[in-house]
Amino acid sequence: MRYVAAYLLATLGGKGNPSKEDIQKILESVGLDVDDEKLSKVISELEGKDVNEVMSEGRGKLASMPSGGAAVASGGGGGAEEEEKQEEKKEEKKEESEEESDDDMGFGLFD
């Protein structure tokens, strides 16, 4: 990720196709070691490509990916307990909303 970030910084700085030396210079300026193999991989993958096009292609791919957590299947035998917990939560929410309306009493703290 650091190599891609340094590549993007170099392109923002005006370099159309940053060289290995450009990226090394950026990374070493913040005290990071450079792995030549990883750096070569990034350079070869991005060489001759427009960074903006690569980023928009990536956004399209990310948009097609499902996100969010999947529902976890619960083991058998715990259904009754879960229903009770849900009912308790509903009751607590109702109680809290009633308490909040009592606390307000129609005027604000700084009125």
N, CA, C and O of each residue as an XYZ file, in Angstrom:
444
protein
N       0.822     -1.183      0.000
C       0.000      0.000      0.000
C       0.874      1.257      0.000
O       0.528      2.258     -0.627
N       1.980      1.201      0.690
C       2.840      2.385      0.747
C       3.415      2.732     -0.612
O       3.653      3.902     -0.914
N       3.640      1.706     -1.440
C       4.196      1.949     -2.767
C       3.160      2.615     -3.672
O       3.481      3.518     -4.446
N       1.929      2.159     -3.561
C       0.849      2.770     -4.341
C       0.630      4.212     -3.883
O       0.441      5.105     -4.708
N       0.656      4.437     -2.569
C       0.479      5.790     -2.044
C       1.593      6.709     -2.526
O       1.332      7.850     -2.909
N       2.822      6.230     -2.512
C       3.945      7.034     -2.984
C       3.826      7.296     -4.490
O       4.173      8.376     -4.966
N       3.338      6.307     -5.229
C       3.119      6.482     -6.669
C       2.088      7.578     -6.908
O       2.277      8.449     -7.758
N       0.997      7.526     -6.150
C      -0.047      8.546     -6.288
C       0.465      9.934     -5.905
O       0.127     10.924     -6.554
N       1.276     10.004     -4.854
C       1.865     11.295     -4.469
C       2.739     11.843     -5.585
O       2.714     13.038     -5.877
N       3.508     10.963     -6.205
C       4.380     11.414     -7.299
C       3.557     11.916     -8.479
O       3.924     12.912     -9.102
N       2.447     11.242     -8.799
C       1.614     11.710     -9.906
C       0.932     13.025     -9.560
O       0.760     13.885    -10.424
N       0.547     13.183     -8.308
C      -0.028     14.463     -7.888
C       1.005     15.581     -7.964
O       0.667     16.744     -8.182
N       2.255     15.213     -7.783
C       3.341     16.179     -7.851
C       3.741     16.542     -9.271
O       4.637     17.362     -9.472
N       3.085     15.941    -10.260
C       3.359     16.316    -11.635
C       4.075     15.268    -12.463
O       4.273     15.472    -13.660
N       4.465     14.170    -11.878
C       5.137     13.107    -12.641
C       4.067     12.250    -13.319
O       3.223     11.666    -12.639
N       4.094     12.171    -14.627
C       3.115     11.375    -15.355
C       3.274      9.890    -15.090
O       2.305      9.205    -14.764
N       4.489      9.394    -15.228
C       4.829      8.004    -14.935
C       6.042      8.008    -14.014
O       7.175      8.022    -14.493
N       5.827      7.995    -12.711
C       6.954      8.045    -11.772
C       7.891      6.852    -11.937
O       7.458      5.738    -12.231
N       9.153      7.105    -11.744
C      10.157      6.050    -11.835
C      10.371      5.436    -10.454
O       9.841      5.916     -9.453
N      11.164      4.361    -10.426
C      11.509      3.727     -9.154
C      12.208      4.726     -8.235
O      11.960      4.772     -7.031
N      13.078      5.513     -8.832
C      13.835      6.478     -8.037
C      12.920      7.521     -7.404
O      13.132      7.931     -6.263
N      11.906      7.947     -8.149
C      10.957      8.919     -7.605
C      10.237      8.362     -6.377
O      10.096      9.040     -5.360
N       9.789      7.121     -6.495
C       9.042      6.508     -5.391
C       9.974      6.216     -4.217
O       9.595      6.402     -3.060
N      11.196      5.758     -4.515
C      12.176      5.519     -3.455
C      12.458      6.804     -2.687
O      12.544      6.796     -1.459
N      12.597      7.880     -3.400
C      12.896      9.166     -2.782
C      11.771      9.566     -1.820
O      12.032     10.043     -0.716
N      10.521      9.368     -2.248
C       9.371      9.712     -1.397
C       9.353      8.846     -0.141
O       9.187      9.353      0.968
N       9.525      7.544     -0.322
C       9.459      6.622      0.818
C      10.615      6.832      1.793
O      10.421      6.794      3.008
N      11.797      7.048      1.271
C      12.951      7.252      2.140
C      12.892      8.587      2.865
O      13.489      8.743      3.930
N      12.174      9.553      2.294
C      12.062     10.862      2.950
C      11.265     10.783      4.253
O      11.385     11.649      5.119
N      10.446      9.727      4.378
C       9.689      9.554      5.623
C      10.228      8.382      6.440
O       9.575      7.919      7.376
N      11.415      7.909      6.085
C      12.101      6.897      6.885
C      11.648      5.468      6.650
O      11.821      4.626      7.531
N      11.073      5.164      5.492
C      10.635      3.802      5.210
C      11.652      3.075      4.349
O      12.276      3.662      3.465
N      11.808      1.777      4.626
C      12.666      0.935      3.799
C      11.911      0.561      2.532
O      10.685      0.452      2.536
N      12.652      0.365      1.452
C      12.045      0.059      0.160
C      12.398     -1.366     -0.234
O      13.571     -1.740     -0.265
N      11.372     -2.160     -0.537
C      11.550     -3.517     -1.048
C      11.491     -3.420     -2.568
O      10.440     -3.128     -3.139
N      12.638     -3.671     -3.222
C      12.727     -3.512     -4.680
C      11.741     -4.393     -5.439
O      11.225     -3.992     -6.483
N      11.478     -5.584     -4.923
C      10.558     -6.498     -5.600
C       9.131     -5.931     -5.613
O       8.464     -5.928     -6.647
N       8.679     -5.456     -4.459
C       7.332     -4.888     -4.381
C       7.226     -3.600     -5.198
O       6.219     -3.355     -5.863
N       8.254     -2.799     -5.138
C       8.264     -1.548     -5.894
C       8.217     -1.826     -7.393
O       7.501     -1.147     -8.129
N       8.972     -2.813     -7.845
C       8.968     -3.181     -9.265
C       7.594     -3.673     -9.697
O       7.148     -3.382    -10.808
N       6.930     -4.408     -8.834
C       5.593     -4.923     -9.139
C       4.609     -3.769     -9.342
O       3.839     -3.771    -10.303
N       4.635     -2.785     -8.440
C       3.735     -1.632     -8.549
C       4.034     -0.853     -9.827
O       3.117     -0.481    -10.559
N       5.303     -0.609    -10.092
C       5.694      0.143    -11.288
C       5.227     -0.589    -12.547
O       4.679      0.031    -13.459
N       5.441     -1.901    -12.600
C       5.065     -2.654    -13.807
C       3.550     -2.704    -13.996
O       3.072     -2.688    -15.130
N       2.796     -2.763    -12.911
C       1.331     -2.811    -13.019
C       0.735     -1.469    -13.450
O      -0.275     -1.431    -14.153
N       1.357     -0.381    -13.029
C       0.797      0.944    -13.317
C       1.465      1.657    -14.489
O       1.017      2.727    -14.902
N       2.520      1.076    -15.020
C       3.274      1.718    -16.093
C       2.401      1.929    -17.332
O       1.772      0.996    -17.831
N       2.378      3.165    -17.814
C       1.638      3.497    -19.016
C       0.145      3.663    -18.828
O      -0.579      3.879    -19.800
N      -0.333      3.564    -17.591
C      -1.765      3.691    -17.333
C      -2.056      5.044    -16.697
O      -1.222      5.602    -15.984
N      -3.246      5.558    -16.964
C      -3.691      6.789    -16.333
C      -4.235      6.438    -14.943
O      -5.126      5.598    -14.812
N      -3.703      7.072    -13.936
C      -4.073      6.761    -12.558
C      -5.565      6.997    -12.323
O      -6.208      6.224    -11.614
N      -6.113      8.043    -12.904
C      -7.543      8.320    -12.710
C      -8.413      7.205    -13.286
O      -9.429      6.843    -12.692
N      -8.026      6.664    -14.427
C      -8.772      5.555    -15.023
C      -8.671      4.299    -14.164
O      -9.656      3.583    -13.985
N      -7.487      4.036    -13.638
C      -7.290      2.869    -12.783
C      -8.161      2.980    -11.532
O      -8.760      1.999    -11.093
N      -8.221      4.177    -10.969
C      -9.026      4.374     -9.763
C     -10.517      4.223    -10.056
O     -11.241      3.634     -9.253
N     -10.992      4.745    -11.194
C     -12.412      4.598    -11.502
C     -12.773      3.145    -11.810
O     -13.876      2.706    -11.484
N     -11.868      2.398    -12.427
C     -12.104      0.961    -12.628
C     -12.205      0.256    -11.281
O     -13.055     -0.614    -11.091
N     -11.344      0.632    -10.354
C     -11.368      0.029     -9.017
C     -12.648      0.347     -8.267
O     -13.188     -0.510     -7.568
N     -13.136      1.568     -8.407
C     -14.399      1.931     -7.752
C     -15.548      1.091     -8.297
O     -16.425      0.664     -7.546
N     -15.539      0.857     -9.600
C     -16.572      0.015    -10.205
C     -16.539     -1.395     -9.662
O     -17.581     -2.002     -9.416
N     -15.332     -1.916     -9.475
C     -15.198     -3.268     -8.924
C     -15.650     -3.315     -7.472
O     -16.297     -4.272     -7.049
N     -15.310     -2.281     -6.711
C     -15.726     -2.249     -5.309
C     -17.235     -2.116     -5.169
O     -17.826     -2.670     -4.243
N     -17.854     -1.388     -6.078
C     -19.298     -1.196     -6.009
C     -20.035     -2.512     -6.226
O     -21.134     -2.697     -5.702
N     -19.446     -3.425     -6.989
C     -20.114     -4.698     -7.254
C     -19.905     -5.716     -6.138
O     -20.551     -6.764     -6.129
N     -19.018     -5.423     -5.209
C     -18.757     -6.354     -4.116
C     -19.807     -6.189     -3.027
O     -20.189     -5.065     -2.701
N     -20.276     -7.293     -2.464
C     -21.200     -7.165     -1.334
C     -20.450     -6.648     -0.119
O     -19.296     -7.010      0.110
N     -21.100     -5.816      0.644
C     -20.454     -5.292      1.846
C     -21.389     -5.463      3.024
O     -22.572     -5.757      2.856
N     -20.862     -5.282      4.190
C     -21.660     -5.446      5.402
C     -21.483     -6.846      5.946
O     -20.975     -7.737      5.266
N     -21.904     -7.020      7.164
C     -21.765     -8.315      7.811
C     -22.906     -9.237      7.450
O     -24.047     -8.807      7.285
N     -22.589    -10.479      7.333
C     -23.620    -11.474      7.070
C     -24.245    -11.889      8.391
O     -23.593    -11.847      9.434
N     -25.485    -12.282      8.347
C     -26.165    -12.733      9.558
C     -25.548    -14.046      9.998
O     -25.308    -14.936      9.183
N     -25.295    -14.159     11.275
C     -24.691    -15.359     11.821
C     -25.805    -16.324     12.187
O     -26.752    -15.961     12.885
N     -25.688    -17.525     11.724
C     -26.692    -18.534     12.054
C     -26.473    -18.992     13.482
O     -25.360    -19.358     13.860
N     -27.532    -18.973     14.275
C     -27.391    -19.387     15.669
C     -27.656    -20.876     15.778
O     -28.349    -21.469     14.951
N     -27.098    -21.452     16.799
C     -27.304    -22.873     17.049
C     -28.716    -23.117     17.548
O     -29.381    -22.188     18.008
N     -29.172    -24.335     17.465
C     -30.520    -24.675     17.902
C     -30.655    -24.609     19.412
O     -29.664    -24.674     20.138
N     -31.900    -24.479     19.881
C     -32.157    -24.538     21.311
C     -32.155    -23.203     22.001
O     -32.559    -23.133     23.162
N     -31.727    -22.142     21.366
C     -31.658    -20.848     22.035
C     -32.738    -19.899     21.585
O     -32.668    -18.709     21.893
N     -33.721    -20.370     20.878
C     -34.746    -19.512     20.312
C     -35.585    -18.809     21.360
O     -35.877    -17.621     21.217
N     -35.977    -19.506     22.401
C     -36.829    -18.919     23.434
C     -36.091    -17.812     24.175
O     -36.664    -16.764     24.475
N     -34.835    -18.048     24.464
C     -34.039    -17.029     25.167
C     -33.905    -15.770     24.325
O     -34.002    -14.660     24.847
N     -33.684    -15.933     23.031
C     -33.525    -14.779     22.145
C     -34.808    -13.977     22.071
O     -34.771    -12.746     22.053
N     -35.949    -14.662     22.027
C     -37.230    -13.954     21.980
C     -37.426    -13.130     23.243
O     -37.894    -11.993     23.185
N     -37.064    -13.713     24.390
C     -37.194    -12.982     25.656
C     -36.300    -11.747     25.672
O     -36.710    -10.679     26.125
N     -35.088    -11.902     25.179
C     -34.159    -10.772     25.136
C     -34.699     -9.661     24.253
O     -34.598     -8.482     24.594
N     -35.275    -10.041     23.111
C     -35.828     -9.036     22.207
C     -36.997     -8.316     22.846
O     -37.141     -7.103     22.693
N     -37.846     -9.064     23.572
C     -38.981     -8.437     24.244
C     -38.494     -7.476     25.319
O     -39.050     -6.389     25.477
N     -37.446     -7.872     26.071
C     -36.891     -6.998     27.107
C     -36.344     -5.714     26.494
O     -36.530     -4.626     27.040
N     -35.673     -5.849     25.366
C     -35.116     -4.673     24.705
C     -36.229     -3.721     24.276
O     -36.106     -2.505     24.426
N     -37.317     -4.281     23.740
C     -38.441     -3.449     23.325
C     -39.029     -2.703     24.522
O     -39.348     -1.518     24.435
N     -39.166     -3.422     25.644
C     -39.717     -2.802     26.844
C     -38.802     -1.693     27.354
O     -39.273     -0.632     27.762
N     -37.476     -1.943     27.329
C     -36.523     -0.930     27.774
C     -36.606      0.313     26.910
O     -36.550      1.433     27.416
N     -36.738      0.117     25.608
C     -36.837      1.267     24.709
C     -38.078      2.078     25.008
O     -38.029      3.308     25.015
N     -39.200      1.404     25.259
C     -40.428      2.118     25.573
C     -40.276      2.901     26.870
O     -40.706      4.051     26.966
N     -39.656      2.264     27.875
C     -39.466      2.938     29.159
C     -38.563      4.149     29.006
O     -38.834      5.197     29.591
N     -37.504      4.025     28.235
C     -36.587      5.141     28.039
C     -37.284      6.304     27.354
O     -37.088      7.460     27.730
N     -38.096      6.002     26.350
C     -38.755      7.097     25.644
C     -39.753      7.800     26.555
O     -39.922      9.015     26.452
N     -40.424      7.060     27.451
C     -41.348      7.689     28.392
C     -40.582      8.557     29.390
O     -41.016      9.661     29.721
N     -39.439      8.055     29.867
C     -38.641      8.823     30.813
C     -38.128     10.104     30.173
O     -38.129     11.161     30.804
N     -37.695     10.013     28.938
C     -37.175     11.190     28.255
C     -38.250     12.254     28.123
O     -37.969     13.439     28.300
N     -39.466     11.856     27.817
C     -40.523     12.853     27.671
C     -40.850     13.490     29.018
O     -41.213     14.665     29.066
N     -40.728     12.735     30.117
C     -40.975     13.293     31.446
C     -39.884     14.283     31.828
O     -40.163     15.302     32.460
N     -38.644     13.990     31.449
C     -37.527     14.854     31.804
C     -37.615     16.213     31.129
O     -37.179     17.212     31.701
N     -38.170     16.270     29.930
C     -38.212     17.509     29.174
C     -39.135     18.522     29.832
O     -38.739     19.675     30.003
N     -40.326     18.144     30.200
C     -41.313     18.952     30.892
C     -41.661     20.247     30.158
O     -42.168     21.192     30.762
N     -41.388     20.282     28.860
C     -41.832     21.423     28.067
C     -40.933     22.634     28.046
O     -41.277     23.631     27.412
N     -39.802     22.591     28.707
C     -38.883     23.722     28.628
C     -37.454     23.224     28.576
O     -37.153     22.121     29.033
N     -36.580     24.036     28.020
C     -35.179     23.661     27.884
C     -34.362     24.128     29.065
O     -34.841     24.911     29.886
N     -33.173     23.672     29.156
C     -32.291     24.009     30.254
C     -31.929     25.489     30.280
O     -31.796     26.077     31.354
N     -31.770     26.088     29.118
C     -31.315     27.480     29.057
C     -32.411     28.440     28.596
O     -32.107     29.528     28.108
N     -33.685     28.052     28.744
C     -34.780     28.953     28.350
C     -35.015     30.024     29.390
O     -35.897     30.866     29.221
